[in-house]
Amino acid sequence: MFEGRANEVELGCQHTVKSHGATVARTHKHDWLMLLLLAVIEVILYIIHPFYRFVGEDMMTDLKYPMKDNTVPVWAVPLYAVLLPIAIFVLFYLRRADVYDLHHSILGLLFAVLITGVLTDAIKNAVGRPRPDFFWRCFPDGKDLYDRWGNVICHGKDSDIKEGHKSFPSGHTSWSFAGLGFLSLYLSGKIKVFDQRGHVAKLCIVFLPILAACLVGISRVDDYWHHWQDVFAGGLLGLVVATFCYLQFFPPPYHTEGWGPYAYFRAQEEPGSNPQTVQPVNGISMQQVNQQSMPNNTAENRNLNDDMESGTR
């Protein structure tokens, strides 16, 4: 009756931070050290100067947009791309008390954001594409000056000029799609978007983080901090990295076990796990299923024995 319906089975959780937290942390200590290394690399990439590419007078037509403040400030990005998803992970932990889910979701999110940050800043520094408002960063008084080869001779603030060569790809957008994209994948697994029941309302929940990331990317073009190609590349980069990091810890959202991390199911297979905690989503316990099937199996075995004794089989 329940064959092939593993997607309707959820295992009861007995893995709390208190009982399994230290073990999980020790198992992934090298991953946490790698996160620390990525954070150091990210700081270094942010400090060093980008490549100052040639910018001629004829190129200034597309680089004379006004300098504006950020609609989405830099300090806000970690709040909605990191802290907000972590807060949602904690809420799910309070509901299910599964330390594997909490630990792996946080670890996967941090890897997604930091790997995206390192890739983004490395590409920024290597490409050195000028921002749409580069003219006013280079010539704040509006008086442009060029050398004998036609390259700009900037006399603006060093920090503005340095930042002006970091257009491609968009960091705001890549970080947003990394963090919120990971959150979207996480939610799609938890609420079982692909359970084939046709609840389109679930898709609306999953698309909300993606919509927020898209709006951040649009704001970067509206503020003249990025060209549209920068935003497109940043969004694609962040979403791809988020997907790879998510799949390191969780099955695909459309999988029958997409609602839990791989480590959770491995823990259930270990000796000493309690098989009576297995429950289908529809509320019928597997113990009840076994009890319902036992009388039928017993009757069938009794009939088989009678037939064998009478020689009919």
N, C-alpha and C positions, 0 to 999 in steps of 0.2 A: 504493500500500500504506500509506503514511504520511500520506496526505492527511487533513486535519482532525484530526490528532493533535499539534498544536503544544504541547499540555500535556505531552507526553512528551519535550520537547526542552529541554535546558539548555545554555547557552553557557559555554564555558570562560572563566575570569576571568584577565585580565592587567592589571587596574587596581588597583595597590597604593597604599598611602599615599605611598611614595617616588616613584612614577612619576606619579601623578595627584592626590595629596593637595593640593598647593598650588593647582592649577588649580580643583579642586572648591571649595576654601575661598574663593578669589577670586570665583568665580561666585556664591556665596551670601553674600557679605560683608554685603549689605543685610539678609538674613535674620538674621544674627548680631547686627547692630546693633539690629534690632527686638526680638530676645530680650533684649538689654541694657536696652532701654527698658521692656519688660514687667516685668523684674525690678525696676527703679526704681519703676514704678507700683505693683507689689505691695507693696514696702516702705512706700510712702506710705499705701496703703490700710490696711495693718496698724497704722500709727501713729495715724492720725486716729481720732477718737471716732465711734462709731455713733450712729444716731438713738435717743434715749432716749424710747421710746414710753410712753404712759399705761399704768400697771399699777395696777389698783384692788384693793381688799381682796377682792372676790368672785372675782378671778382667781387669787388665791394658792392656792386648792385644788389646782390643777394645777402649781404652782410650788414646792411644799414638799418636794420630794425631797431626800435628803441629798447633801451635797457629797462627791464621791469623787475619788480620783486617776485619771488616765487609764490604762486597761489597755494601750492603745497610746500611748506617749509621743509628743510632737510631734517630737522629734529622730529617731524611728524612721521617720517617714513618708518623708523623702527617701531613706533607705537602701533600702527595699523598692520604692518607687514610681519611683525614678530610677536609683540606682546598680546595683540588681539587674538591671533590663532592660539597662542599658549593658554590664554584664558579660556578659550573654548575647549581645548584639550583637557584642562583641569575640570571643567564642568562634566565632561564625559567620564572622567575618572571618578568623580564624586558619585556618579550614577552607577558605574559598573565596577569600580574598585579594581581595575586591571592595570598594574604597574607597567606591564609590557607595552600596553597601548600608550600610556602616558609618556614613558621614557622614549619609545621609538618615534612617536609623533614629534616630540620636542627635538630629539636628535636629528631626525630627518629634516625638520623645518630649518634648524640652524645650519645644517649642511647645505641645504638648498640656497639659503640666503647668502652664506659666506662664499660658497663656490661661485655663485652668480656675481657677487661683489668683486671677487678676485678676477674673474674673466672680464667683467665689464671694465674695470679700471686698467687692466693690462691692455685691453684693446684700445681704450681711450688714449692712453699714453703712447701707444705705438702708432695710432692713426693721426692724432693731432688735428682733427678736423675743426675748423673755426665755427663758433656758434653764430646764429643769425644776427646777434647784436655785436659782433666782433668789432665793427668799425668804431663804435662808441667806447668800447673797452680799450682799444688801441689809441684812439684819438678823442679823448673826452672833451676837448675844446672844439672839435669839429674840423681841425686843420690837419689834413693828412700829409704824410711825408714818406717818400720812397727812396731807396738806394739806387745805384746805377743799374742794377739788374731788375729793377721794378718791384722789389720786395718791400714790404712795409717796414718803417722805422717807428716803432711804437713809443709813445711817451706817456702812457697811462700808468696806473698802479700795477705793480708786478703781480699782485694777487689776482687782479681782474684779467690781466693778459694771460696768466697761467690757466685760469679757469676758462678763458675764452677759447682755448685749444682742446677742450674736452667735450666736444659735442657728440661724437659717435663712439658707442651707442648711448642711449639715455639711461643713466643710473637710477633715477627715480622710477622709470618704467620697469627696468629689469628687476629691481628689488621688489617692486610692487607685485609683479607677476610671479616672482619666485615665492614670496610669502603667501600672498592671497591665492595663487594658483595651487600651492600645496594644501592650503585650507580647503579649497574647492574639491580637490581630490579626496581629502579626508572626509568631508561631509558627504560626498556622493557614496562613499563606502559605508559610512555609519547609518545613513538613512535609507540605504538600499535603493538608489535611484533606478538601477537596472534590474529590478526584481520582476519585470515583465507583467506588472499589474496595472500599468497605464496611469500612474499618478503623476501627471505633468506638474503638479504643484511642487513636487520634490525638485524638479529641474530649476524652478524659480529660486529656490533656496541655494542651490549649487551655483547658479549663475550670478548671484549677488556679489561674491568676492571678485569674480572676473570683471563684472561691470565696474566695480570700484577701481580696479587696476586700470581698466581702459580709460576711465575719466581722469585718472592721474596722468596717463600718457597724453591725453588730449590737452590737458592744462600745460604741459611742457611746450607744446607747439603754440598754444595761445599766448604764453608768456614770452615767446621768442627766445627761449633757451635752447631749443632743439629744432632741427629739421624733421620732417615727417619720417624720413628714412631712419633717423636715429631712434625714434620711438618704436617703429615697427621692429627693428632689429633687437632693441632692448626687451620688448615684450616677448618676442619669440625666444630669445636666449633664456629669460627668466622662466618661462613656462616649460621649456624643454628640460632645463636643469631640475626644476621642481618635480617633473614627472619621473625622471630617472631616480632622484633621491627618494621619492615616495615608494617607488616599486622595489627599492632595496629592503624595505621593512614591511610593506603591505602588499597583498595580492591586488591585482587590478580591480577597480570598483565593480566591474561587471562579473567578477568571479563569484562562485557560490559562497566562498569564504572571505569575500572582499570586505566584510565589516570588522575584521580583526587582524592583528599583525601575525606574521609567520611564527614569531617566537611564542605567541600564545597557544597556537595549535600544537607546536612541538612540546610545550610544557604539559599539555593535556595528555600527550602520548607517553610521558615518562611514567615509570613505575610509581605507584602510590597515589596517582591522580584519581579523583572520585568520579566514576562514570555516571553516577546517579544525578549529577548536576546537569546533564545534557537535556535541553528542552527545545522543542521546535518553537518557532515564532508564534504559531497559532495557539499556543498555550497548552498543548497536549504534551506531557512529559514522555520521554522515551521509556521510562519505567512503566507508564500506563500502556504504551504501545505494546511492550513485551507481555504485559499481563493480559491484554486483549488477544494477542496472537497465540498465547500458550494453550488455551482450551482447544482452539482449532487444530494446532499442531498435535496435541495429545490425542484428539479424536481420530485424526488422520493416521497416526502411528498405530492406534488400536485396531483400526480397520485393516491396515496393512498386515499386521500380525495375524489377525483372524483369517485373512485370505490365504496367507502363506501356510497356516496350519491346515486349512481345508484343501490345499493343493490347487486352488484356482489361479495362483500366480506363480 
